[in-house]
Amino acid sequence: MEIDEKKKVLKQALVNSFVEDSKAYKNTIEFINNDFFNSNINFKYTYDEFCVEFLNQTLLNIENIDIFNYSGGQFFNNFFKFNIYNLQCMLSEKLYKLGYKYDDYYNNSDMKENLDENNNDLF
């Protein structure tokens, strides 16, 4: 599968998931916004803004990470890890634009604890 086809498939899957799994995405956004608030970061994601940024980051990352190349039925595990990576990239970029360092935020945030515990409530 060529990269353009992979992007098309992934984009359609994500757009569908934004509709079908909106509750999970909204929970993720609420979690991030609460974490920002607790970290004294003056920013809140809207649902639309989050979805657009997440989609753009995902389409950018798929150029370098081939989640479609899997073996042994590991696609969903790889996809979950890929989504977490996309989220971290997206938040890193957002915090940089807001004048914060992602490492400082992440190491003191609730997100680190929840991701370290493999919390499946995200996405």
C-alpha positions in Angstrom: 0.0 0.0 0.0 1.4 3.4 -1.0 1.7 6.3 1.4 -1.1 8.3 -0.2 -3.5 5.3 0.1 -2.4 4.7 3.7 -3.2 8.3 4.5 -6.5 8.1 2.8 -7.5 5.0 4.7 -6.2 6.4 8.0 -7.9 9.7 7.5 -11.2 8.1 6.8 -10.9 5.8 9.8 -10.0 8.7 12.1 -12.8 10.9 10.8 -15.2 8.0 11.4 -13.9 7.4 14.9 -14.3 11.1 15.8 -18.0 10.5 15.2 -18.4 6.9 16.4 -16.1 7.3 19.4 -16.9 10.9 20.3 -17.4 10.1 23.9 -13.9 8.6 24.2 -12.4 11.6 22.5 -14.4 14.0 24.6 -13.2 12.2 27.7 -9.6 12.5 26.4 -10.0 16.2 25.8 -11.5 16.7 29.2 -8.6 14.9 30.8 -6.1 17.0 28.8 -7.9 20.2 29.6 -8.0 19.4 33.3 -4.4 18.5 33.3 -3.6 21.8 31.6 -5.6 23.6 34.2 -3.8 21.7 37.1 -0.5 22.6 35.5 -1.4 26.3 35.2 -1.4 26.2 31.4 -3.9 28.7 30.1 -5.3 26.7 27.2 -8.4 24.5 26.6 -9.0 22.3 23.6 -12.3 22.4 21.9 -13.5 19.2 20.4 -13.1 20.4 16.8 -9.6 21.9 17.4 -8.4 18.7 19.1 -9.8 16.5 16.2 -8.2 18.7 13.5 -4.8 18.8 15.3 -4.9 15.1 16.0 -5.7 14.2 12.5 -3.0 16.5 11.1 -0.4 15.0 13.5 -1.4 11.5 12.6 -1.2 12.1 8.9 2.2 13.7 9.4 3.5 10.8 11.5 2.2 8.0 9.2 4.9 9.2 6.7 7.6 7.9 9.0 5.8 5.1 11.0 4.2 2.2 9.1 1.5 0.9 11.4 0.1 -1.0 8.4 3.1 -3.3 8.4 2.3 -5.7 11.2 2.5 -9.4 12.0 0.8 -11.7 14.4 -2.4 -9.7 14.8 -0.7 -6.8 16.5 -2.4 -4.0 14.5 -4.6 -2.7 17.3 -1.8 -2.7 19.8 0.4 -0.9 17.4 -2.5 1.5 16.5 -3.0 2.3 20.2 0.7 3.0 20.7 0.7 5.1 17.5 -2.2 7.2 18.8 -0.4 7.8 22.1 2.7 8.8 20.1 0.6 11.2 18.0 -1.0 12.7 21.1 2.4 13.3 22.6 3.7 14.9 19.5 0.6 17.1 19.2 0.8 18.2 22.8 4.5 18.9 22.5 3.9 21.1 19.6 1.0 22.9 21.2 2.9 23.5 24.4 5.9 24.8 22.5 3.7 27.3 20.7 2.2 28.4 24.0 5.7 28.9 25.5 5.9 25.7 27.7 8.2 22.8 27.6 6.5 19.4 27.1 8.9 17.5 29.3 8.2 19.8 32.2 4.5 19.4 31.7 4.5 15.7 31.1 6.7 14.8 34.0 4.4 16.6 36.4 1.1 15.8 34.8 -1.5 13.2 35.5 -1.1 12.0 31.9 2.3 10.4 32.7 0.8 8.4 35.5 -2.2 7.3 33.5 -0.1 6.4 30.4 2.4 4.5 32.5 -0.4 2.5 34.0 -1.6 1.7 30.4 -4.9 3.5 31.0 -7.3 2.4 28.2 -9.7 5.2 28.9 -7.9 7.4 26.4 -9.3 6.9 22.9 
